[in-house]
Amino acid sequence: MMIIVMKKDATLKQIGGVIKKIEELGLKPHMSEGAEKTIIGVVGDKRKFSEETFAILSGVETTVPILKPFKLASREFKPEKTIVRFNGTEIGGDRIAVIAGPCAIETYDQVLQAAETAKKAGAAILRGGAFKPRTSPYSFQGLGEEGLKILKSVGEKVGLSVVTEVMTPELADLVADYSDILQIGARNMQNFSLLEKVGKMSKPVLLKRGLMSTVEELLMSAEYIMANGNRNVILCERGIRTFEKYTRNTLDLSSVPVIQHMSHLPVIVDPSHATGERYLISPVSLGAVASGADGLMVEIHPDPDSALCDGYQSLPLPEFETMMVKLKHVAESVGRSI
């Protein structure tokens, strides 16, 4: 792939001429309109073009090859930071988006209690699992579509956007009917059929880093989604597997500034799955905000000790409220808000 940087005063006719040339060669154009200049990405068989092919066209300022394996997700393709907007909510802007809710949807009242607390404390998005991929086949697997109905109903009642996980391409359309954001879990990060499916959909996608995946592999998975047409991708750092035994995973906070240096996509942190320990969630969340994360994804529950799924890594509602007060102070210290 290469990018074509148009001149600041390039006309619509000139931009259209470049796009026409790209398509005539059997290539795919990808537009990125910045504050001052328009950038057009060229994707396809490298044998069909060279830098000179487009450098001579009217309105073109320069052409630049993108050497990184991920193209559309790179800072070269889009220097400005992407802000994902949906349903009156945004991720990637000055406000840190907090996503909160139970690991698994159990009952309407359970989700409602969590949602009302989340909304009051300043969260922007409600989470909840309807289809639960568990390590053990004997563990609670979720309520399925009934859970989706509960999540959507509660979200509308309290005024929160909702996010939930989609596990297979076959379930994507169903989940999209009820959710504002489609979540791809860590175990599905390289499920390429699923990535291609959500890439052809209009809903934003929250893509979690795999348990043993590198930052580059995460960005390559994001590339699959973007190459299929969906540019609204949110990345999530949720810890990776190491030899450490005292946390569920090892949270790679350094990945937040690394990703932001390499990519324009917003990145959030999931301290619940990263640590697997309730007492670690608040301090790790504070560190994530200080590191520059665009959001947090926190599991909360009215009665964590009785939860059907991951209660040990879920915050009781009063503890979540306390954490949110602390988060606001940290956010202000780095020039942001909650």
C-alpha positions as a Markdown table, in Angstrom:
| # | Residue | x | y | z |
|---|---|---|---|---|
| 1 | Met | 0.0 | 0.0 | 0.0 |
| 2 | Met | 1.0 | 3.6 | -0.6 |
| 3 | Ile | -0.7 | 6.9 | 0.3 |
| 4 | Ile | -1.3 | 9.8 | -2.0 |
| 5 | Val | -1.2 | 13.2 | -0.3 |
| 6 | Met | -3.3 | 15.7 | -2.1 |
| 7 | Lys | -2.4 | 19.4 | -2.2 |
| 8 | Lys | -4.0 | 21.6 | 0.3 |
| 9 | Asp | -6.0 | 23.4 | -2.4 |
| 10 | Ala | -6.8 | 20.2 | -4.4 |
| 11 | Thr | -10.3 | 20.4 | -5.9 |
| 12 | Leu | -13.0 | 17.8 | -5.8 |
| 13 | Lys | -12.4 | 17.2 | -9.5 |
| 14 | Gln | -8.7 | 16.5 | -8.9 |
| 15 | Ile | -9.5 | 14.2 | -6.0 |
| 16 | Gly | -12.1 | 12.4 | -8.1 |
| 17 | Gly | -9.5 | 12.0 | -11.0 |
| 18 | Val | -7.1 | 10.3 | -8.7 |
| 19 | Ile | -9.8 | 7.9 | -7.3 |
| 20 | Lys | -10.8 | 7.1 | -10.9 |
| 21 | Lys | -7.2 | 6.3 | -11.8 |
| 22 | Ile | -6.9 | 4.0 | -8.8 |
| 23 | Glu | -10.1 | 2.1 | -9.7 |
| 24 | Glu | -9.1 | 1.8 | -13.4 |
| 25 | Leu | -6.1 | -0.1 | -12.3 |
| 26 | Gly | -8.2 | -2.5 | -10.3 |
| 27 | Leu | -7.1 | -1.1 | -7.0 |
| 28 | Lys | -9.0 | 0.1 | -3.9 |
| 29 | Pro | -9.0 | 3.7 | -2.8 |
| 30 | His | -9.3 | 4.6 | 0.9 |
| 31 | Met | -10.0 | 8.2 | 1.8 |
| 32 | Ser | -8.8 | 10.0 | 4.9 |
| 33 | Glu | -9.8 | 13.6 | 5.1 |
| 34 | Gly | -7.7 | 15.6 | 7.6 |
| 35 | Ala | -8.1 | 19.2 | 8.8 |
| 36 | Glu | -5.8 | 20.5 | 6.0 |
| 37 | Lys | -5.2 | 17.8 | 3.5 |
| 38 | Thr | -6.8 | 14.8 | 1.9 |
| 39 | Ile | -4.9 | 11.5 | 1.9 |
| 40 | Ile | -5.9 | 8.6 | -0.4 |
| 41 | Gly | -4.7 | 5.1 | 0.4 |
| 42 | Val | -4.1 | 2.7 | -2.5 |
| 43 | Val | -4.5 | -1.0 | -1.7 |
| 44 | Gly | -3.9 | -3.8 | -4.2 |
| 45 | Asp | -1.4 | -5.6 | -6.3 |
| 46 | Lys | 1.9 | -3.7 | -6.1 |
| 47 | Arg | 2.8 | -4.8 | -9.6 |
| 48 | Lys | 0.0 | -2.6 | -11.1 |
| 49 | Phe | 1.4 | 0.7 | -9.9 |
| 50 | Ser | 4.4 | 2.7 | -8.8 |
| 51 | Glu | 4.8 | 6.1 | -7.0 |
| 52 | Glu | 5.2 | 7.8 | -10.4 |
| 53 | Thr | 1.8 | 6.4 | -11.5 |
| 54 | Phe | 0.0 | 8.9 | -9.3 |
| 55 | Ala | 2.7 | 11.5 | -8.6 |
| 56 | Ile | 2.1 | 13.0 | -12.1 |
| 57 | Leu | -1.7 | 13.4 | -11.6 |
| 58 | Ser | -3.1 | 16.9 | -11.1 |
| 59 | Gly | -3.6 | 18.0 | -7.5 |
| 60 | Val | -1.2 | 15.4 | -6.1 |
| 61 | Glu | 1.5 | 16.8 | -3.7 |
| 62 | Thr | 3.4 | 13.6 | -3.0 |
| 63 | Thr | 3.2 | 9.8 | -2.7 |
| 64 | Val | 4.5 | 7.8 | 0.2 |
| 65 | Pro | 4.8 | 4.0 | 0.6 |
| 66 | Ile | 3.6 | 2.6 | 3.9 |
| 67 | Leu | 6.1 | 0.1 | 5.0 |
| 68 | Lys | 4.3 | -1.2 | 8.1 |
| 69 | Pro | 2.3 | -4.4 | 7.6 |
| 70 | Phe | -0.8 | -2.6 | 8.9 |
| 71 | Lys | -1.8 | 0.2 | 6.6 |
| 72 | Leu | -5.2 | 1.7 | 7.2 |
| 73 | Ala | -4.7 | 1.6 | 11.0 |
| 74 | Ser | -1.3 | 3.4 | 10.8 |
| 75 | Arg | -0.5 | 7.0 | 11.6 |
| 76 | Glu | 1.0 | 7.4 | 8.1 |
| 77 | Phe | -2.4 | 6.8 | 6.6 |
| 78 | Lys | -4.2 | 9.1 | 9.1 |
| 79 | Pro | -2.0 | 11.4 | 11.2 |
| 80 | Glu | -5.0 | 12.8 | 13.1 |
| 81 | Lys | -6.4 | 10.7 | 16.0 |
| 82 | Thr | -9.7 | 8.9 | 15.2 |
| 83 | Ile | -12.7 | 9.7 | 17.4 |
| 84 | Val | -15.3 | 7.0 | 17.2 |
| 85 | Arg | -18.8 | 8.5 | 17.5 |
| 86 | Phe | -22.1 | 6.7 | 17.9 |
| 87 | Asn | -25.5 | 7.3 | 19.5 |
| 88 | Gly | -24.4 | 10.6 | 21.1 |
| 89 | Thr | -21.3 | 9.0 | 22.6 |
| 90 | Glu | -17.6 | 9.2 | 21.5 |
| 91 | Ile | -14.4 | 7.3 | 22.3 |
| 92 | Gly | -11.1 | 9.0 | 21.6 |
| 93 | Gly | -11.8 | 12.6 | 22.4 |
| 94 | Asp | -11.0 | 14.6 | 25.5 |
| 95 | Arg | -13.5 | 12.8 | 27.7 |
| 96 | Ile | -12.4 | 9.4 | 28.9 |
| 97 | Ala | -15.2 | 6.9 | 28.1 |
| 98 | Val | -15.9 | 4.5 | 31.0 |
| 99 | Ile | -17.7 | 1.3 | 30.1 |
| 100 | Ala | -19.2 | -0.5 | 33.1 |
| 101 | Gly | -21.6 | -3.3 | 33.8 |
| 102 | Pro | -21.7 | -7.0 | 34.8 |
| 103 | Cys | -19.6 | -9.7 | 33.2 |
| 104 | Ala | -22.7 | -11.7 | 32.4 |
| 105 | Ile | -26.4 | -10.6 | 32.1 |
| 106 | Glu | -28.3 | -12.6 | 34.7 |
| 107 | Thr | -31.5 | -10.7 | 35.4 |
| 108 | Tyr | -33.2 | -7.4 | 34.4 |
| 109 | Asp | -32.9 | -6.1 | 38.0 |
| 110 | Gln | -29.2 | -7.0 | 38.2 |
| 111 | Val | -28.4 | -5.1 | 35.1 |
| 112 | Leu | -30.6 | -2.2 | 36.0 |
| 113 | Gln | -28.9 | -1.7 | 39.4 |
| 114 | Ala | -25.5 | -1.8 | 37.7 |
| 115 | Ala | -26.6 | 0.6 | 34.9 |
| 116 | Glu | -28.1 | 3.2 | 37.3 |
| 117 | Thr | -25.0 | 3.3 | 39.4 |
| 118 | Ala | -22.8 | 3.5 | 36.3 |
| 119 | Lys | -24.8 | 6.3 | 34.8 |
| 120 | Lys | -24.8 | 8.3 | 38.1 |
| 121 | Ala | -21.1 | 7.8 | 38.6 |
| 122 | Gly | -20.3 | 9.2 | 35.1 |
| 123 | Ala | -19.9 | 6.1 | 32.9 |
| 124 | Ala | -20.9 | 6.5 | 29.2 |
| 125 | Ile | -21.5 | 3.0 | 28.1 |
| 126 | Leu | -23.1 | -0.1 | 29.6 |
| 127 | Arg | -21.5 | -3.5 | 29.1 |
| 128 | Gly | -22.9 | -7.0 | 29.7 |
| 129 | Gly | -22.3 | -10.5 | 28.2 |
| 130 | Ala | -25.2 | -12.4 | 26.7 |
| 131 | Phe | -23.1 | -15.0 | 25.0 |
| 132 | Lys | -20.3 | -16.1 | 27.3 |
| 133 | Pro | -17.3 | -18.0 | 25.9 |
| 134 | Arg | -16.0 | -19.7 | 29.0 |
| 135 | Thr | -12.9 | -21.8 | 29.6 |
| 136 | Ser | -15.0 | -24.6 | 31.1 |
| 137 | Pro | -18.0 | -26.0 | 29.1 |
| 138 | Tyr | -19.8 | -26.5 | 32.5 |
| 139 | Ser | -19.7 | -22.8 | 33.4 |
| 140 | Phe | -22.6 | -20.3 | 32.8 |
| 141 | Gln | -22.7 | -19.6 | 29.1 |
| 142 | Gly | -25.1 | -16.6 | 29.1 |
| 143 | Leu | -28.8 | -16.0 | 28.4 |
| 144 | Gly | -28.4 | -15.5 | 24.7 |
| 145 | Glu | -30.9 | -13.4 | 22.9 |
| 146 | Glu | -32.9 | -12.9 | 26.1 |
| 147 | Gly | -29.8 | -11.3 | 27.6 |
| 148 | Leu | -29.5 | -9.0 | 24.6 |
| 149 | Lys | -33.1 | -7.9 | 25.1 |
| 150 | Ile | -32.4 | -7.1 | 28.8 |
| 151 | Leu | -29.2 | -5.1 | 27.9 |
| 152 | Lys | -30.9 | -3.0 | 25.3 |
| 153 | Ser | -34.0 | -2.3 | 27.4 |
| 154 | Val | -31.9 | -1.2 | 30.4 |
| 155 | Gly | -29.6 | 0.9 | 28.2 |
| 156 | Glu | -32.6 | 2.8 | 26.8 |
| 157 | Lys | -34.2 | 3.2 | 30.2 |
| 158 | Val | -31.1 | 4.8 | 31.9 |
| 159 | Gly | -29.7 | 6.5 | 28.8 |
| 160 | Leu | -26.5 | 4.6 | 28.1 |
| 161 | Ser | -25.1 | 3.1 | 24.9 |
| 162 | Val | -24.5 | -0.6 | 25.2 |
| 163 | Val | -21.7 | -3.0 | 24.1 |
| 164 | Thr | -21.7 | -6.8 | 24.1 |
| 165 | Glu | -19.6 | -9.5 | 22.6 |
| 166 | Val | -20.3 | -11.3 | 19.3 |
| 167 | Met | -18.7 | -14.7 | 19.1 |
| 168 | Thr | -19.4 | -15.9 | 15.5 |
| 169 | Pro | -20.2 | -14.4 | 12.1 |
| 170 | Glu | -23.6 | -16.1 | 12.3 |
| 171 | Leu | -24.5 | -14.1 | 15.5 |
| 172 | Ala | -23.2 | -10.7 | 14.3 |
| 173 | Asp | -26.5 | -9.5 | 12.8 |
| 174 | Leu | -28.5 | -10.6 | 15.8 |
| 175 | Val | -26.1 | -8.9 | 18.2 |
| 176 | Ala | -26.0 | -5.7 | 16.1 |
| 177 | Asp | -29.8 | -5.4 | 16.4 |
| 178 | Tyr | -29.5 | -4.9 | 20.2 |
| 179 | Ser | -26.0 | -3.3 | 20.6 |
| 180 | Asp | -24.4 | 0.0 | 19.8 |
| 181 | Ile | -20.9 | -1.5 | 19.8 |
| 182 | Leu | -19.8 | -5.0 | 18.7 |
| 183 | Gln | -17.1 | -6.5 | 21.0 |
| 184 | Ile | -14.6 | -9.0 | 19.6 |
| 185 | Gly | -13.2 | -10.9 | 22.6 |
| 186 | Ala | -9.5 | -11.8 | 23.1 |
| 187 | Arg | -10.0 | -15.4 | 22.0 |
| 188 | Asn | -11.5 | -14.2 | 18.8 |
| 189 | Met | -9.0 | -11.6 | 17.9 |
| 190 | Gln | -7.7 | -13.6 | 15.0 |
| 191 | Asn | -11.0 | -15.1 | 14.0 |
| 192 | Phe | -10.7 | -13.7 | 10.5 |
| 193 | Ser | -14.1 | -14.7 | 9.3 |
| 194 | Leu | -15.6 | -12.8 | 12.2 |
| 195 | Leu | -13.4 | -9.8 | 11.6 |
| 196 | Glu | -14.4 | -9.7 | 8.0 |
| 197 | Lys | -18.1 | -9.9 | 8.9 |
| 198 | Val | -18.0 | -7.0 | 11.4 |
| 199 | Gly | -15.8 | -5.1 | 8.9 |
| 200 | Lys | -18.8 | -5.1 | 6.5 |
| 201 | Met | -21.1 | -3.8 | 9.2 |
| 202 | Ser | -21.8 | -0.2 | 10.2 |
| 203 | Lys | -21.6 | -0.6 | 14.0 |
| 204 | Pro | -18.3 | 0.4 | 15.8 |
| 205 | Val | -16.1 | -2.6 | 16.8 |
| 206 | Leu | -14.3 | -3.0 | 20.1 |
| 207 | Leu | -11.4 | -5.3 | 19.4 |
| 208 | Lys | -9.6 | -6.9 | 22.4 |
| 209 | Arg | -6.0 | -7.9 | 22.3 |
| 210 | Gly | -5.4 | -11.7 | 22.3 |
| 211 | Leu | -4.0 | -13.4 | 25.4 |
| 212 | Met | -0.7 | -14.1 | 23.7 |
| 213 | Ser | -0.7 | -11.5 | 20.9 |
| 214 | Thr | 1.7 | -8.7 | 20.1 |
| 215 | Val | 0.7 | -5.1 | 19.5 |
| 216 | Glu | 1.4 | -5.6 | 15.8 |
| 217 | Glu | -0.9 | -8.6 | 15.6 |
| 218 | Leu | -3.6 | -6.6 | 17.3 |
| 219 | Leu | -3.2 | -3.9 | 14.7 |
| 220 | Met | -3.2 | -6.4 | 11.9 |
| 221 | Ser | -6.6 | -7.7 | 13.2 |
| 222 | Ala | -7.9 | -4.2 | 13.2 |
| 223 | Glu | -6.7 | -3.9 | 9.6 |
| 224 | Tyr | -8.9 | -6.8 | 8.6 |
| 225 | Ile | -11.9 | -4.9 | 9.9 |
| 226 | Met | -10.9 | -1.7 | 8.3 |
| 227 | Ala | -10.0 | -3.2 | 4.9 |
| 228 | Asn | -13.6 | -4.5 | 4.7 |
| 229 | Gly | -14.9 | -1.0 | 5.1 |
| 230 | Asn | -15.5 | -0.4 | 8.8 |
| 231 | Arg | -13.2 | 2.4 | 10.1 |
| 232 | Asn | -14.8 | 2.7 | 13.5 |
| 233 | Val | -12.5 | 0.4 | 15.5 |
| 234 | Ile | -11.6 | 0.7 | 19.2 |
| 235 | Leu | -8.7 | -1.2 | 20.5 |
| 236 | Cys | -8.6 | -2.8 | 24.0 |
| 237 | Glu | -5.6 | -3.8 | 26.0 |
| 238 | Arg | -6.7 | -6.5 | 28.5 |
| 239 | Gly | -3.5 | -8.1 | 29.6 |
| 240 | Ile | -1.4 | -10.9 | 28.1 |
| 241 | Arg | -0.3 | -14.2 | 29.5 |
| 242 | Thr | 3.1 | -14.3 | 31.1 |
| 243 | Phe | 4.7 | -16.4 | 33.8 |
| 244 | Glu | 3.3 | -14.2 | 36.6 |
| 245 | Lys | 1.0 | -16.1 | 39.0 |
| 246 | Tyr | -0.4 | -13.3 | 41.2 |
| 247 | Thr | -2.6 | -11.7 | 38.5 |
| 248 | Arg | -4.9 | -13.3 | 35.9 |
| 249 | Asn | -2.8 | -11.7 | 33.1 |
| 250 | Thr | -0.1 | -9.2 | 32.9 |
| 251 | Leu | -1.4 | -5.7 | 32.0 |
| 252 | Asp | 0.8 | -4.2 | 29.4 |
| 253 | Leu | 0.2 | -0.5 | 30.1 |
| 254 | Ser | 3.1 | 0.5 | 27.9 |
| 255 | Ser | 1.0 | -0.8 | 24.9 |
| 256 | Val | -1.3 | 2.3 | 25.3 |
| 257 | Pro | 1.3 | 4.9 | 24.3 |
| 258 | Val | 2.9 | 2.5 | 21.9 |
| 259 | Ile | -0.4 | 1.9 | 20.0 |
| 260 | Gln | -1.1 | 5.7 | 20.1 |
| 261 | His | 2.3 | 6.3 | 18.5 |
| 262 | Met | 1.8 | 3.7 | 15.8 |
| 263 | Ser | -1.9 | 4.0 | 15.1 |
| 264 | His | -4.7 | 6.7 | 15.0 |
| 265 | Leu | -7.3 | 4.3 | 16.5 |
| 266 | Pro | -8.5 | 4.9 | 20.1 |
| 267 | Val | -7.4 | 2.5 | 22.8 |
| 268 | Ile | -9.0 | 1.6 | 26.0 |
| 269 | Val | -8.0 | -0.7 | 29.0 |
| 270 | Asp | -9.9 | -3.5 | 30.6 |
| 271 | Pro | -8.5 | -3.8 | 34.2 |
| 272 | Ser | -10.9 | -6.5 | 35.2 |
| 273 | His | -9.7 | -9.2 | 32.8 |
| 274 | Ala | -6.2 | -8.0 | 33.0 |
| 275 | Thr | -5.8 | -8.5 | 36.8 |
| 276 | Gly | -8.6 | -10.9 | 37.7 |
| 277 | Glu | -8.5 | -9.5 | 41.2 |
| 278 | Arg | -11.0 | -7.0 | 42.7 |
| 279 | Tyr | -8.5 | -5.1 | 44.8 |
| 280 | Leu | -6.3 | -4.4 | 41.8 |
| 281 | Ile | -9.0 | -2.8 | 39.6 |
| 282 | Ser | -9.0 | 0.7 | 41.0 |
| 283 | Pro | -5.2 | 1.3 | 41.2 |
| 284 | Val | -4.7 | -0.2 | 37.7 |
| 285 | Ser | -7.6 | 2.0 | 36.3 |
| 286 | Leu | -5.9 | 5.1 | 37.7 |
| 287 | Gly | -2.6 | 4.0 | 36.0 |
| 288 | Ala | -4.4 | 3.4 | 32.7 |
| 289 | Val | -5.9 | 6.9 | 32.7 |
| 290 | Ala | -2.5 | 8.4 | 33.5 |
| 291 | Ser | -0.9 | 6.4 | 30.7 |
| 292 | Gly | -3.2 | 8.1 | 28.2 |
| 293 | Ala | -6.0 | 5.5 | 27.7 |
| 294 | Asp | -9.1 | 6.8 | 25.9 |
| 295 | Gly | -11.4 | 4.7 | 28.1 |
| 296 | Leu | -11.8 | 1.9 | 30.6 |
| 297 | Met | -14.0 | -1.3 | 30.6 |
| 298 | Val | -14.8 | -2.3 | 34.1 |
| 299 | Glu | -16.9 | -5.1 | 35.5 |
| 300 | Ile | -19.4 | -4.2 | 38.2 |
| 301 | His | -22.1 | -6.1 | 40.0 |
| 302 | Pro | -24.7 | -5.5 | 42.7 |
| 303 | Asp | -23.5 | -8.6 | 44.5 |
| 304 | Pro | -20.2 | -9.9 | 43.1 |
| 305 | Asp | -19.9 | -12.7 | 45.6 |
| 306 | Ser | -23.1 | -14.3 | 44.1 |
| 307 | Ala | -22.3 | -13.5 | 40.4 |
| 308 | Leu | -22.6 | -16.3 | 37.9 |
| 309 | Cys | -19.5 | -15.2 | 36.1 |
| 310 | Asp | -16.2 | -13.6 | 37.2 |
| 311 | Gly | -17.5 | -12.2 | 40.5 |
| 312 | Tyr | -14.0 | -12.1 | 41.9 |
| 313 | Gln | -12.9 | -9.5 | 39.3 |
| 314 | Ser | -16.1 | -7.4 | 39.6 |
| 315 | Leu | -16.4 | -4.3 | 41.7 |
| 316 | Pro | -19.3 | -3.8 | 44.1 |
| 317 | Leu | -21.3 | -0.8 | 43.2 |
| 318 | Pro | -20.1 | 1.4 | 46.1 |
| 319 | Glu | -16.4 | 0.7 | 45.2 |
| 320 | Phe | -17.0 | 1.6 | 41.6 |
| 321 | Glu | -18.5 | 5.0 | 42.7 |
| 322 | Thr | -15.4 | 5.6 | 44.9 |
| 323 | Met | -13.1 | 4.7 | 42.0 |
| 324 | Met | -14.9 | 7.1 | 39.6 |
| 325 | Val | -14.2 | 10.0 | 42.0 |
| 326 | Lys | -10.5 | 9.2 | 42.0 |
| 327 | Leu | -10.5 | 8.7 | 38.2 |
| 328 | Lys | -11.8 | 12.2 | 37.7 |
| 329 | His | -8.9 | 13.7 | 39.6 |
| 330 | Val | -6.4 | 11.7 | 37.6 |
| 331 | Ala | -8.1 | 12.6 | 34.3 |
| 332 | Glu | -7.9 | 16.3 | 35.2 |
| 333 | Ser | -4.2 | 16.0 | 35.9 |
| 334 | Val | -3.6 | 14.8 | 32.3 |
| 335 | Gly | -5.9 | 17.4 | 30.7 |
| 336 | Arg | -8.9 | 15.2 | 30.2 |
| 337 | Ser | -12.3 | 14.6 | 31.9 |
| 338 | Ile | -14.7 | 11.8 | 32.7 |
